[in-house]
Amino acid sequence: MEQQIYFAGAHTSAGYRDLIESNLTGLKHIFLLEGSTSEQRSLYIQHFFEKWRSLGEKFELLLNSLNPDRFTGVINRRLGCAIIDYAEHSSYQPQALGERERIINLSKQFKHKNQQDHHNIIRLQQCKNKMIKHAHSAFKTGLDIHDDLEAIFINAMDFKKADLVAEQLIEEVFTDQTSRNDNAEQFHRFLGASTANGVVDYIDQLTEPLQKRYLIKGRAGSGKSTLLRKIVAEAEKRHYSTEIYHCGFDPDSLDMVIIRELGMAIFDSTAPHQYEPSRHADQLVDLYQTTISPGTDEKYQEQISQLTTQYRSFIQQGIKYLAEAVKSNKKLEAIEKKYLEPNLATEQFEEFTDLVEKTLSDNN
């Protein structure tokens, strides 16, 4: 059984960035869950990933970037089916609502709330949103500081050497091969995220079945994301499907590219997802040693240390705000649970599972 775990949305320096759309390309059945609580929607998703796992199916599990213990989607590509938390991925625009996509509203499981609890829920939702907004702001300040850190190394970079490293790596990765795939696709995702639990990533899990991993080392601004973009461009030219993993801090930068047809991954292996070679075929790509002027670290040691400390402090500040948002959400859900009708909840859950099973049975 093969499974992929990733984030399709993340709380970043650019706000909440949602990349769900490319991951739903080509699917025939998309069930969009809305209403109720994130906990209830996650449980619906969990039911199907556990069912498919027990059957040995390949599937993709999408995690909630605020609380990674919950799920925002599960995708089974063999069955052409996805079950998605629409409240978390509301940017998705259905293409054929009622046919390809179906919206499932779970709110009918709840009794009418009294006025006081209704006001408390609104207040807690506002508090949650405020904490998330503060987190985004902290991440944005952190990115601004990180840009100053990058400038030090960009000014010390030999761009001709960086181009040469990219050319040599492209030659090694592709060895003049071209895919026979007529329907090459690009899937945009996050391999990790800043969550209420801290910074997490799933590099090991995503790359587990691959034969070859290239681990990129280098300081901020040493061209890691640029190198990954060149790999993506070459893969596109050669008709390979790619999984493109964006940075959960700066979503306009890339952290990893996987070309499963070649059994290959190349990823940024510096903090906060710092990895060292641990498999026989792992290979380092050291951009600091090959492209940055010798002595740069020593020359700007004090400035680099100060900027790094400041940048990391704002990341931690943002994570604390996300943790506060989760606290507000838990209080909100505790109120909601008081109004949950168990019989209605069971009835709707059974209706939903029957609908999915019948849809897949009739169309596959």
Residue pairs with C-beta under 8 A, 6 or more apart in sequence:
1 53
1 56
1 57
1 58
2 58
2 209
3 53
3 58
3 59
3 60
3 61
3 205
4 59
4 60
4 61
4 205
4 206
5 60
5 61
5 63
5 202
5 205
5 206
6 60
6 61
6 62
6 63
6 189
6 190
6 191
6 202
6 206
6 245
7 62
7 63
7 65
7 68
7 189
7 190
7 191
7 192
7 193
7 248
8 18
8 19
8 20
8 23
8 62
8 72
8 73
8 89
8 189
8 190
9 16
9 17
9 18
9 19
9 20
9 65
9 72
9 88
9 89
9 190
10 16
10 17
10 65
10 190
10 193
10 194
10 246
10 248
10 251
11 65
11 66
11 132
11 135
11 136
11 139
11 193
11 194
11 195
11 318
11 322
12 136
12 139
12 194
12 247
12 248
12 249
12 250
12 251
13 136
13 139
13 140
13 142
13 143
13 249
13 250
13 251
14 136
14 140
14 250
14 251
14 252
15 136
16 132
16 136
17 246
17 251
18 89
18 90
18 91
18 92
19 188
19 189
19 190
19 246
20 62
20 73
20 84
20 89
20 91
20 92
21 91
21 92
21 93
22 185
22 186
22 187
22 188
23 60
23 62
23 73
23 75
23 82
23 187
23 188
23 189
24 30
24 75
24 82
24 84
24 92
25 185
25 187
26 77
26 80
26 183
26 185
27 75
27 77
27 80
27 81
27 82
27 100
28 80
28 81
28 100
28 363
29 79
29 80
29 81
29 82
29 100
29 102
29 356
29 359
29 360
29 363
30 81
30 82
30 84
30 94
30 100
30 101
30 102
31 81
31 82
31 83
31 84
31 101
31 102
31 104
31 352
31 355
31 356
32 84
32 86
32 92
32 94
32 101
32 102
32 103
32 104
33 41
33 44
33 45
33 83
33 84
33 85
33 86
33 87
33 104
33 106
34 41
34 86
34 87
34 103
34 104
34 105
34 106
34 107
35 87
35 105
35 106
35 107
35 108
36 106
36 107
36 109
36 110
36 336
37 332
37 333
37 336
37 337
38 64
38 67
38 70
38 85
38 87
38 88
38 329
38 333
39 70
39 333
40 106
40 109
40 345
41 72
41 85
41 87
41 88
41 106
42 64
42 70
42 71
42 72
42 85
44 83
44 106
44 349
44 352
45 71
45 72
45 73
45 74
45 83
45 84
45 85
46 71
47 349
47 353
48 74
48 76
48 83
48 356
49 59
49 61
49 71
49 74
52 59
52 74
52 76
53 59
57 76
57 78
57 79
58 76
58 77
58 78
59 74
59 75
59 76
60 73
60 74
60 75
60 77
61 71
61 73
61 74
62 71
62 72
62 73
62 74
62 75
62 84
63 70
63 71
63 72
63 193
64 70
64 71
64 72
64 85
64 88
65 190
65 193
65 194
65 195
65 248
66 132
66 195
66 196
66 322
66 325
66 326
66 329
67 195
67 196
67 197
67 326
67 329
68 193
68 195
68 197
68 200
69 197
71 85
72 84
72 85
72 88
72 89
73 82
73 83
73 84
73 85
73 89
74 82
74 83
75 81
75 82
76 82
79 360
79 364
80 363
80 364
81 356
81 359
81 360
83 356
84 92
86 92
86 103
94 100
94 101
94 103
95 101
97 103
102 355
104 352
104 355
106 348
108 344
108 348
109 340
109 341
109 344
109 345
109 348
110 336
110 339
110 340
110 341
111 339
111 340
111 341
112 339
113 121
113 335
113 339
117 335
117 338
117 339
120 335
121 332
121 335
121 336
124 328
124 329
124 331
124 332
124 335
125 328
125 332
127 328
128 325
128 328
128 329
128 332
129 325
131 321
131 322
131 324
131 325
131 328
132 321
132 322
132 325
134 318
134 321
135 194
135 318
135 319
135 321
135 322
135 325
136 318
137 318
138 314
138 315
138 317
138 318
138 321
139 194
139 249
139 314
139 315
139 318
141 314
142 249
142 311
142 312
142 314
142 315
142 318
143 249
143 250
145 307
145 310
145 311
145 314
146 220
146 249
146 250
146 307
146 311
148 307
149 219
149 220
149 221
149 304
149 307
149 308
149 311
150 220
150 221
151 221
152 221
152 296
152 300
152 303
152 304
152 307
153 219
153 220
153 221
153 222
153 292
153 296
154 221
156 292
156 293
156 296
157 221
157 222
157 223
157 291
157 292
157 293
158 291
158 292
158 293
159 291
161 290
161 291
162 222
162 223
162 226
162 227
162 287
162 290
162 291
165 227
165 285
165 287
165 290
165 291
166 226
166 227
166 230
169 214
169 227
169 231
169 266
169 285
170 230
170 231
170 234
173 214
173 231
173 234
173 259
173 262
173 264
173 266
174 234
174 235
174 238
174 262
177 238
177 262
178 238
178 239
179 238
179 239
179 240
179 241
179 261
180 239
181 239
181 240
181 241
181 261
182 239
183 241
184 235
184 236
184 239
184 240
184 241
184 242
185 241
185 242
186 232
186 236
186 241
186 242
186 244
187 241
187 242
187 243
187 244
188 244
188 246
189 243
189 244
189 245
189 246
190 245
190 246
190 247
190 248
190 251
191 201
191 202
191 203
191 206
191 245
191 248
191 255
191 256
191 267
191 273
192 199
192 200
192 201
192 202
192 203
192 248
192 255
192 272
192 273
193 199
193 200
193 248
194 248
194 249
194 315
194 318
194 319
194 322
195 319
195 322
196 319
196 322
196 323
196 325
196 326
197 323
198 319
199 248
199 272
199 273
199 315
199 319
201 272
201 273
203 256
203 267
203 269
203 273
203 275
204 275
206 243
206 245
206 256
206 258
206 265
207 213
207 258
207 265
207 267
209 263
210 258
210 260
210 263
210 264
210 265
211 263
211 264
211 281
212 262
212 263
212 264
212 265
212 281
212 283
213 264
213 265
213 266
213 267
213 279
213 281
213 282
213 283
214 264
214 265
214 266
214 267
214 283
214 284
214 285
215 267
215 269
215 275
215 276
215 277
215 282
215 283
215 284
215 285
216 224
216 227
216 228
216 266
216 267
216 268
216 269
216 270
216 285
216 287
217 269
217 270
217 284
217 285
217 286
217 287
217 288
217 289
218 224
218 270
218 286
218 287
218 288
218 291
218 292
219 270
219 288
219 292
219 296
219 297
222 287
222 288
222 291
222 292
223 287
223 291
224 268
224 270
224 287
225 247
225 253
225 254
225 255
225 268
227 266
227 285
227 287
228 254
228 255
228 256
228 257
228 266
228 267
228 268
229 254
231 257
231 266
232 242
232 244
232 254
232 257
235 242
235 257
235 259
236 242
240 259
240 261
240 262
241 259
241 260
241 261
242 257
242 258
242 259
243 256
243 257
243 258
243 259
243 260
244 254
244 257
245 254
245 255
245 256
245 257
245 258
245 267
246 252
246 253
246 254
246 255
247 253
247 254
247 255
247 268
248 255
249 272
249 315
254 268
255 267
255 268
255 273
256 265
256 266
256 267
256 268
257 265
257 266
257 267
258 264
258 265
259 265
266 285
267 273
267 275
269 275
269 276
272 315
277 283
277 284
297 304
